[in-house]
Amino acid sequence: MTILELNRPVSVNNKLVVEAYHKGDVVADIKSGFAMASQKVTVKGLTLLMDAQLNDGKVIPKGHKAYIKENDLHSAPWAKGIFKTDLIEGNFMIVDLVHVEFFAPA
């Protein structure tokens, strides 16, 4: 077991602290004559607002993007939770790692 040194804010337990998602209007994506809501096929990158220490010991650095299905951001109950704290300027969401499709560097 490793000891987590808290010299900076860090999320734990496979939870990611990301910027709040702002829902926009539903936009149609038309291909071959068929219309589909674009959020059904889009994966949205949200910026990590603090380092995330995963249960396996890996760390995803602050500033990286966590890509989440936009459809989930519109409809999942966890996506409706918008939080505030004195550690972070503005609103944020807490997302479980299982909802992240992939990461990308800042």
DSSP file (Angstrom, degrees, kcal/mol; ACC not computed):
  #  RESIDUE AA STRUCTURE BP1 BP2  ACC     N-H-->O    O-->H-N    N-H-->O    O-->H-N    TCO  KAPPA ALPHA  PHI   PSI    X-CA   Y-CA   Z-CA
    1    1 A M              0   0    0      0, 0.0     2,-0.3     0, 0.0    56,-0.0   0.000 360.0 360.0 360.0 137.8    0.0    0.0    0.0
    2    2 A T        -     0   0    0      0, 0.0     2,-0.5     0, 0.0    55,-0.0  -0.748 360.0-123.8-102.0 151.0    1.3    3.5   -0.8
    3    3 A I        -     0   0    0     -2,-0.3     2,-0.6     1,-0.0     0, 0.0  -0.814  22.5-132.5 -93.9 128.6    0.8    6.5    1.3
    4    4 A L        -     0   0    0     -2,-0.5     2,-0.7     2,-0.0    49,-0.0  -0.713  14.8-146.6 -82.8 117.2   -0.9    9.4   -0.6
    5    5 A E        -     0   0    0     -2,-0.6     2,-1.3     1,-0.1     3,-0.2  -0.762   6.7-153.7 -86.5 118.4    1.0   12.6    0.1
    6    6 A L        +     0   0    0     -2,-0.7    -1,-0.1     1,-0.2    -2,-0.0  -0.564  48.8 131.0 -96.8  72.5   -1.5   15.4    0.1
    7    7 A N  S    S+     0   0    0     -2,-1.3    -1,-0.2     1,-0.1    -2,-0.0   0.312  81.5  20.9 -98.2   6.5    0.6   18.5   -0.9
    8    8 A R  S    S-     0   0    0     -3,-0.2    -1,-0.1    43,-0.0     2,-0.1  -0.962 101.9 -77.9-160.3 159.8   -2.1   19.3   -3.4
    9    9 A P        +     0   0    0      0, 0.0    42,-0.7     0, 0.0     2,-0.3  -0.419  53.4 173.8 -64.1 140.4   -5.8   18.5   -3.9
   10   10 A V  E     -a   51   0A   0     40,-0.2    42,-0.2    -2,-0.1     2,-0.2  -0.985  26.2-134.3-149.2 137.0   -6.4   15.0   -5.3
   11   11 A S  E     -a   52   0A   0     40,-2.8    42,-2.9    -2,-0.3     2,-0.2  -0.601  28.0-169.2 -87.8 156.7   -9.5   13.0   -6.0
   12   12 A V    >   +     0   0    0     -2,-0.2     3,-1.0    40,-0.2    42,-0.1  -0.767  51.8  52.0-135.6 177.3   -9.6    9.3   -4.9
   13   13 A N  T 3  S-     0   0    0     40,-0.3    41,-0.1     1,-0.2    84,-0.1   0.839 123.8 -62.1  61.5  38.5  -11.6    6.1   -5.3
   14   14 A N  T 3  S+     0   0    0     39,-0.7    83,-2.7     1,-0.2     2,-0.4   0.782 101.9 136.4  58.8  28.7  -11.8    6.2   -9.1
   15   15 A K  E <   -C   96   0B   0     -3,-1.0     2,-0.4    38,-0.3    -1,-0.2  -0.878  40.7-154.4-105.0 140.0  -13.7    9.5   -8.9
   16   16 A L  E     -C   95   0B   0     79,-2.8    79,-2.8    -2,-0.4     2,-0.7  -0.952   7.9-146.9-117.2 131.9  -12.8   12.3  -11.3
   17   17 A V  E     +C   94   0B   0     -2,-0.4    32,-2.8    33,-0.3    33,-0.7  -0.878  34.7 168.4 -97.3 112.0  -13.4   16.0  -10.5
   18   18 A V  E     -CD  93  48B   0     75,-2.4    75,-2.9    -2,-0.7    30,-0.2  -0.819  41.2 -82.5-125.0 160.7  -14.1   17.7  -13.9
   19   19 A E  E     -C   92   0B   0     28,-2.1    73,-0.2    -2,-0.3    -1,-0.1  -0.243  60.0 -92.9 -56.1 149.4  -15.4   21.0  -15.1
   20   20 A A        -     0   0    0     71,-1.1     2,-0.4    63,-0.1    -1,-0.1  -0.408  38.9-123.1 -66.3 140.5  -19.2   21.2  -15.1
   21   21 A Y        -     0   0    0     58,-0.2     2,-0.7    -3,-0.1    -1,-0.1  -0.718  18.1-149.6 -86.4 133.6  -20.8   20.2  -18.4
   22   22 A H        -     0   0    0     -2,-0.4     2,-0.2     0, 0.0    51,-0.0  -0.912  14.5-136.6-107.7 113.3  -23.0   22.9  -20.0
   23   23 A K        -     0   0    0     -2,-0.7     2,-0.2    50,-0.1     3,-0.1  -0.440  22.7-168.0 -69.2 135.9  -25.9   21.4  -22.0
   24   24 A G        -     0   0    0      1,-0.2     2,-0.1    -2,-0.2    -1,-0.1  -0.424  36.1 -64.5-107.4-172.2  -26.6   23.1  -25.3
   25   25 A D        -     0   0    0     -2,-0.2     2,-0.4     1,-0.1    -1,-0.2  -0.380  60.7 -94.6 -70.0 153.8  -29.4   22.8  -27.7
   26   26 A V        -     0   0    0     -3,-0.1     2,-0.4    -2,-0.1    -1,-0.1  -0.589  45.0-160.5 -70.3 127.0  -30.1   19.5  -29.4
   27   27 A V        -     0   0    0     -2,-0.4    11,-3.7    -3,-0.1     2,-0.3  -0.936  11.3-131.1-115.9 132.8  -28.3   19.5  -32.7
   28   28 A A  E     -F   37   0C   0     -2,-0.4     2,-0.6     9,-0.2     9,-0.2  -0.655  10.3-156.2 -84.9 136.5  -29.2   17.2  -35.6
   29   29 A D  E     -F   36   0C   0      7,-3.3     7,-1.5    -2,-0.3     2,-0.6  -0.954  15.4-159.3-110.1 110.5  -26.4   15.3  -37.3
   30   30 A I  E     +F   35   0C   0     -2,-0.6     2,-0.4     5,-0.2     5,-0.2  -0.824  19.2 164.0-102.2 122.5  -27.7   14.4  -40.8
   31   31 A K  E >   -F   34   0C   0      3,-2.4     3,-2.2    -2,-0.6    -2,-0.1  -0.995  69.9 -11.4-137.3 129.4  -26.0   11.5  -42.7
   32   32 A S  T 3  S-     0   0    0     -2,-0.4     3,-0.1     1,-0.3    -1,-0.1   0.817 128.7 -53.8  52.8  35.6  -27.5    9.7  -45.8
   33   33 A G  T 3  S+     0   0    0      1,-0.2     2,-0.4     0, 0.0    -1,-0.3   0.443 114.3 113.5  84.3  -1.0  -30.8   11.3  -45.2
   34   34 A F  E <   -F   31   0C   0     -3,-2.2    -3,-2.4     2,-0.0     2,-0.4  -0.891  54.7-147.7-107.7 135.2  -31.2   10.2  -41.6
   35   35 A A  E     +F   30   0C   0     -2,-0.4     2,-0.4    -5,-0.2    -5,-0.2  -0.844  19.9 173.3-101.4 134.9  -31.2   12.7  -38.7
   36   36 A M  E     -F   29   0C   0     -7,-1.5    -7,-3.3    -2,-0.4     2,-0.1  -0.998  41.6-101.8-138.2 140.6  -29.7   11.7  -35.4
   37   37 A A  E >   -F   28   0C   0     -2,-0.4     3,-1.9    -9,-0.2     4,-0.4  -0.430  31.3-135.1 -60.7 129.4  -29.2   14.0  -32.3
   38   38 A S  G >> S+     0   0    0    -11,-3.7     3,-1.4     1,-0.3     4,-0.8   0.794 101.2  64.7 -62.8 -28.7  -25.5   14.8  -32.3
   39   39 A Q  G 34 S+     0   0    0    -12,-0.3    32,-0.9     1,-0.3    -1,-0.3   0.671  92.0  65.7 -70.1 -12.4  -25.2   14.1  -28.6
   40   40 A K  G <4 S+     0   0    0     -3,-1.9    -1,-0.3     1,-0.2    -2,-0.2   0.729 115.3  27.4 -74.2 -22.1  -26.0   10.4  -29.3
   41   41 A V  T <4 S+     0   0    0     -3,-1.4     2,-0.4    -4,-0.4    -2,-0.2   0.362 102.7  96.6-120.9   2.6  -22.8   10.0  -31.3
   42   42 A T     <  -     0   0    0     -4,-0.8    28,-2.9     2,-0.0     2,-0.5  -0.761  53.4-156.1-101.9 141.7  -20.5   12.6  -29.6
   43   43 A V  E     -G   69   0D   0     -2,-0.4     2,-0.4    26,-0.3    26,-0.3  -0.978  20.1-150.0-112.9 122.0  -17.9   12.0  -26.9
   44   44 A K  E     -G   68   0D   0     24,-3.0    24,-2.7    -2,-0.5     2,-0.6  -0.769   4.5-138.0-101.9 133.3  -17.2   15.2  -25.0
   45   45 A G  E     -G   67   0D   0     -2,-0.4     2,-0.4    22,-0.2    22,-0.2  -0.794  19.8-172.0 -90.9 122.1  -13.9   16.1  -23.3
   46   46 A L  E     -G   66   0D   0     20,-2.5    20,-2.8    -2,-0.6     2,-0.2  -0.941  25.0-117.1-114.2 137.0  -14.1   17.6  -19.9
   47   47 A T  E     -G   65   0D   0     -2,-0.4   -28,-2.1    18,-0.2     2,-0.3  -0.511  21.7-123.1 -77.7 132.9  -11.0   19.0  -18.1
   48   48 A L  B     -D   18   0B   0     16,-2.9    15,-2.3    -2,-0.2   -30,-0.3  -0.602  17.4-161.7 -71.3 130.6   -9.8   17.4  -14.8
   49   49 A L  S    S+     0   0    0    -32,-2.8     2,-0.3    -2,-0.3   -31,-0.1   0.527  72.9  15.2 -95.2  -8.3   -9.7   20.2  -12.2
   50   50 A M  S    S-     0   0    0    -33,-0.7   -33,-0.3    11,-0.1    -1,-0.2  -0.974  95.7 -80.7-154.7 159.0   -7.4   18.2   -9.9
   51   51 A D  E     -a   10   0A   0    -42,-0.7   -40,-2.8    -2,-0.3     2,-0.5  -0.262  42.0-144.1 -56.6 148.1   -5.2   15.1  -10.0
   52   52 A A  E     -aB  11  60A   0      8,-2.4     8,-2.5   -42,-0.2     2,-0.7  -0.971   5.4-157.2-120.8 117.4   -7.1   11.9   -9.8
   53   53 A Q  E     - B   0  59A   0    -42,-2.9   -39,-0.7    -2,-0.5   -38,-0.3  -0.847  19.2-148.8 -92.7 116.8   -5.5    9.0   -7.9
   54   54 A L    >   -     0   0    0      4,-3.1     3,-2.1    -2,-0.7   -41,-0.1  -0.368  26.3-105.3 -82.3 163.7   -7.1    5.7   -9.2
   55   55 A N  T 3  S+     0   0    0      1,-0.3    -1,-0.1     2,-0.1    -2,-0.0   0.746 120.1  58.4 -61.6 -24.5   -7.5    2.6   -7.1
   56   56 A D  T 3  S-     0   0    0      2,-0.1    -1,-0.3     1,-0.0     3,-0.1   0.403 122.1-104.7 -86.8   4.2   -4.7    0.9   -8.9
   57   57 A G  S <  S+     0   0    0     -3,-2.1    -2,-0.1     1,-0.3     2,-0.0   0.228  78.5 131.7  95.3 -14.0   -2.3    3.7   -7.9
   58   58 A K        -     0   0    0     -5,-0.1    -4,-3.1     1,-0.0     2,-0.4  -0.360  46.4-143.2 -70.0 153.2   -2.1    5.4  -11.2
   59   59 A V  E     -B   53   0A   0     -6,-0.2    -6,-0.2    -3,-0.1    -8,-0.1  -0.978   7.1-156.1-122.3 129.7   -2.6    9.2  -11.3
   60   60 A I  E     -B   52   0A   0     -8,-2.5    -8,-2.4    -2,-0.4     3,-0.1  -0.926  33.1-125.5 -99.4 117.7   -4.4   11.1  -14.0
   61   61 A P    >   -     0   0    0      0, 0.0     3,-1.7     0, 0.0   -13,-0.2  -0.250  23.2 -96.4 -70.6 149.7   -2.9   14.7  -13.9
   62   62 A K  T 3  S+     0   0    0      1,-0.2   -13,-0.2   -13,-0.1    44,-0.2  -0.300 110.4  36.5 -53.3 141.7   -5.0   17.8  -13.5
   63   63 A G  T 3  S+     0   0    0    -15,-2.3    -1,-0.2     1,-0.4   -14,-0.1   0.089  85.6 122.3  96.7 -22.8   -5.6   19.5  -16.9
   64   64 A H    <   -     0   0    0     -3,-1.7   -16,-2.9   -17,-0.1     2,-0.5  -0.294  64.6-116.0 -65.8 158.9   -6.0   16.2  -18.8
   65   65 A K  E     -GH  47 104D   0     39,-3.1    39,-1.9   -18,-0.2     2,-0.6  -0.852  17.5-155.6-100.4 133.5   -9.3   15.6  -20.6
   66   66 A A  E     -GH  46 103D   0    -20,-2.8   -20,-2.5    -2,-0.5     2,-0.5  -0.948  16.8-144.0-104.0 120.8  -11.7   12.9  -19.6
   67   67 A Y  E     +GH  45 102D   0     35,-3.0    34,-3.2    -2,-0.6    35,-0.9  -0.778  23.5 176.7 -95.6 124.2  -13.9   11.9  -22.6
   68   68 A I  E     -GH  44 100D   0    -24,-2.7   -24,-3.0    -2,-0.5    32,-0.1  -0.945  40.2 -95.9-127.8 141.7  -17.5   11.0  -21.7
   69   69 A K  E >>  -G   43   0D   0     30,-0.5     4,-1.6    -2,-0.3     3,-0.6  -0.383  29.9-141.7 -58.2 126.1  -20.4   10.1  -24.0
   70   70 A E  H 3> S+     0   0    0    -28,-2.9     4,-1.4     1,-0.3    -1,-0.2   0.824  99.9  62.7 -63.1 -30.9  -22.4   13.3  -24.4
   71   71 A N  H 3> S+     0   0    0    -32,-0.9     4,-1.6   -29,-0.5    -1,-0.3   0.902 103.7  49.0 -59.8 -40.3  -25.7   11.3  -24.3
   72   72 A D  H <> S+     0   0    0     -3,-0.6     4,-2.6     1,-0.2     7,-0.3   0.888 106.8  55.7 -65.0 -39.0  -24.7   10.3  -20.7
   73   73 A L  H  < S+     0   0    0     -4,-1.6    -1,-0.2     1,-0.2    -2,-0.2   0.779 112.6  43.5 -64.9 -25.6  -24.0   13.9  -19.8
   74   74 A H  H  < S+     0   0    0     -4,-1.4    -1,-0.2    -3,-0.2    -2,-0.2   0.783 130.7  17.7 -85.5 -29.9  -27.5   14.9  -21.0
   75   75 A S  H  < S+     0   0    0     -4,-1.6    -3,-0.2    -5,-0.2    -2,-0.2   0.687  89.1 103.2-123.3 -21.7  -29.4   12.0  -19.3
   76   76 A A    ><  -     0   0    0     -4,-2.6     3,-1.0    -5,-0.2     4,-0.4  -0.419  66.1-131.4 -72.5 140.7  -27.6   10.2  -16.6
   77   77 A P  G >  S+     0   0    0      0, 0.0     3,-1.4     0, 0.0     4,-0.3   0.868 106.5  57.3 -57.7 -38.3  -28.6   11.0  -13.0
   78   78 A W  G >  S+     0   0    0      1,-0.3     3,-1.1     2,-0.2    16,-0.3   0.778  97.3  63.7 -64.9 -24.9  -24.9   11.5  -11.9
   79   79 A A  G <  S+     0   0    0     -3,-1.0    -1,-0.3    -7,-0.3   -58,-0.2   0.637  92.2  63.8 -75.0 -13.1  -24.5   14.2  -14.6
   80   80 A K  G <  S+     0   0    0     -3,-1.4     2,-0.9    -4,-0.4    -1,-0.2   0.596  78.5  99.8 -84.4 -11.7  -27.1   16.4  -12.9
   81   81 A G    <   +     0   0    0     -3,-1.1     2,-0.5    -4,-0.3    13,-0.4  -0.674  49.7 177.0 -81.6 106.8  -24.9   16.8   -9.8
   82   82 A I        -     0   0    0     -2,-0.9     2,-0.2    11,-0.1    11,-0.2  -0.946  10.8-170.2-111.5 129.2  -23.1   20.1   -9.9
   83   83 A F  E     -E   92   0B   0      9,-3.2     9,-1.9    -2,-0.5     2,-0.3  -0.711  15.4-155.8-121.1 166.1  -20.9   21.0   -7.0
   84   84 A K  E     +     0   0B   0     -2,-0.2     2,-0.3     7,-0.2     7,-0.1  -0.973  15.0 168.0-136.4 150.5  -19.0   23.9   -5.4
   85   85 A T  E >   -E   88   0B   0      3,-0.6     3,-0.7     5,-0.4     5,-0.1  -0.974  45.4-115.6-154.1 161.5  -16.0   24.0   -3.0
   86   86 A D  T 3  S+     0   0    0     -2,-0.3     3,-0.0     1,-0.2    -1,-0.0   0.626 112.0  63.3 -75.2 -10.7  -13.6   26.6   -1.8
   87   87 A L  T 3  S+     0   0    0      1,-0.1     2,-0.4     2,-0.0    -1,-0.2   0.714 103.5  49.1 -81.5 -22.1  -10.7   24.6   -3.5
   88   88 A I  E <  S- E   0  85B   0     -3,-0.7    -3,-0.6     2,-0.1     2,-0.5  -0.963  79.4-129.7-126.6 133.6  -12.0   25.0   -7.0
   89   89 A E  E    S-     0   0B   0     -2,-0.4     2,-0.1    -5,-0.1    -3,-0.1  -0.691  77.3  -3.5 -79.7 126.2  -13.2   28.2   -8.8
   90   90 A G  E    S-     0   0B   0     -2,-0.5    -5,-0.4    -5,-0.1     2,-0.2  -0.323 103.9 -38.0  88.5-173.0  -16.6   27.7  -10.3
   91   91 A N  E     -     0   0B   0     -7,-0.1   -71,-1.1    -2,-0.1     2,-0.3  -0.484  55.7-179.9 -88.8 156.8  -18.8   24.6  -10.6
   92   92 A F  E     -CE  19  83B   0     -9,-1.9    -9,-3.2   -73,-0.2     2,-0.3  -0.952  18.8-134.1-149.2 167.8  -17.7   21.0  -11.1
   93   93 A M  E     -C   18   0B   0    -75,-2.9   -75,-2.4    -2,-0.3     2,-0.5  -0.890  13.3-136.8-121.2 154.5  -18.9   17.5  -11.5
   94   94 A I  E     -C   17   0B   0    -13,-0.4     2,-0.4    -2,-0.3   -77,-0.2  -0.972  26.9-172.7-112.3 120.8  -17.7   14.3   -9.9
   95   95 A V  E     -C   16   0B   0    -79,-2.8   -79,-2.8    -2,-0.5     2,-0.2  -0.940  21.8-126.9-119.4 131.9  -17.6   11.4  -12.4
   96   96 A D  E >   -C   15   0B   0     -2,-0.4     3,-2.2   -81,-0.2     4,-0.2  -0.529  26.4-118.8 -73.7 143.4  -16.9    7.8  -11.7
   97   97 A L  G >  S+     0   0    0    -83,-2.7     3,-1.9     1,-0.3    -1,-0.1   0.778 108.3  70.6 -53.8 -31.4  -14.1    6.3  -13.8
   98   98 A V  G 3  S+     0   0    0      1,-0.3    -1,-0.3   -84,-0.2   -84,-0.0   0.700  94.0  56.6 -63.7 -17.3  -16.5    3.7  -15.4
   99   99 A H  G <  S+     0   0    0     -3,-2.2   -30,-0.5   -31,-0.0     2,-0.5   0.466  87.1  95.3 -92.1  -1.8  -18.2    6.5  -17.3
  100  100 A V  E <   -H   68   0D   0     -3,-1.9   -32,-0.2    -4,-0.2     3,-0.1  -0.780  51.2-170.9 -94.1 129.9  -15.0    7.7  -19.0
  101  101 A E  E     -     0   0D   0    -34,-3.2     2,-0.3    -2,-0.5    -1,-0.2   0.860  67.2 -26.5 -85.6 -40.7  -14.3    6.3  -22.5
  102  102 A F  E     -H   67   0D   0    -35,-0.9   -35,-3.0     2,-0.0    -1,-0.3  -0.975  56.3-124.4-165.4 167.5  -10.7    7.6  -22.8
  103  103 A F  E     -H   66   0D   0     -2,-0.3   -37,-0.2   -37,-0.2   -58,-0.0  -0.828  16.9-170.0-117.1 157.2   -8.2   10.3  -21.6
  104  104 A A  E     -H   65   0D   0    -39,-1.9   -39,-3.1    -2,-0.3    -2,-0.0  -0.990  30.5-102.5-143.1 147.6   -6.1   12.8  -23.5
  105  105 A P              0   0    0      0, 0.0   -41,-0.1     0, 0.0   -42,-0.1  -0.222 360.0 360.0 -65.6 161.4   -3.4   15.1  -22.3
  106  106 A A              0   0    0    -44,-0.2   -42,-0.1   -42,-0.1   -43,-0.0   0.491 360.0 360.0 -61.9 360.0   -4.1   18.8  -21.9
